[in-house]
Amino acid sequence: MNHQYQQQIWQTVLQIPCGKVASYGQIADLAGLPGRARLVGKALGVAPEALKVPWYRVLRSDGKIAFAAQSEQAKNQTALLQQENVAVFNNRVKLTLFQWQPDLADLLFKLNY
């Protein structure tokens, strides 16, 4: 995987505010990699712990957690989201309430892609 792409993805995910979520596709678009949602998942899987990338804030486009329901990973992700007051029901987050919508300043000054 292209290291530059990983950096773009990690830097974009780091911009998601506490208490908000984004979809894999949304992150790909904002990172300048449209249509590369799967690449986002792969990059998050290899993110260095030292970067503290909030991987758990990234969900499928329907708001579902990508891990199998009741798996340890899904339980961990649910717990991390709930600590940020993001409601998770049946392995899903209601995007109409919790989806990150970057404002113009974010788009112009924080997201470099």
Residue pairs with C-beta under 8 A, 6 or more apart in sequence:
1 39
1 42
1 43
1 46
5 31
5 33
5 36
5 39
5 43
6 43
6 46
6 47
8 31
8 32
8 33
8 113
9 27
9 28
9 31
9 33
9 39
9 40
9 43
9 44
10 43
10 44
10 47
10 51
10 53
11 31
11 112
12 27
12 30
12 31
12 111
12 113
13 22
13 27
13 40
13 44
13 53
13 54
13 55
13 57
13 58
14 51
14 52
14 53
14 54
15 30
15 102
15 106
15 110
15 111
16 22
16 54
16 57
16 58
16 100
17 100
18 84
19 84
19 85
19 86
19 98
20 57
20 86
20 98
20 99
20 100
21 57
21 58
21 59
21 63
21 81
21 86
21 93
21 95
21 98
21 99
21 100
22 30
22 57
22 58
22 59
22 99
22 100
23 37
23 58
23 59
23 60
23 61
23 63
23 95
23 99
24 37
24 38
24 40
24 41
24 58
24 59
24 60
24 61
24 66
25 37
25 40
25 61
26 61
26 99
26 100
27 37
27 40
27 58
28 34
28 35
28 36
28 37
28 39
28 40
30 102
30 111
30 113
31 40
31 111
31 113
32 113
33 39
33 40
33 113
37 61
40 58
41 58
41 66
44 53
44 55
44 58
47 53
47 55
56 76
56 77
56 80
56 81
57 81
57 84
57 100
59 65
59 66
59 93
59 95
60 66
62 92
62 95
63 92
63 93
63 94
63 95
63 99
64 91
64 92
64 93
65 74
65 77
65 78
65 88
65 91
65 92
65 93
67 73
67 74
67 77
68 74
69 90
69 91
74 91
78 88
78 91
81 88
81 93
82 88
86 93
86 98
87 93
87 94
87 97
87 98
102 110
102 111
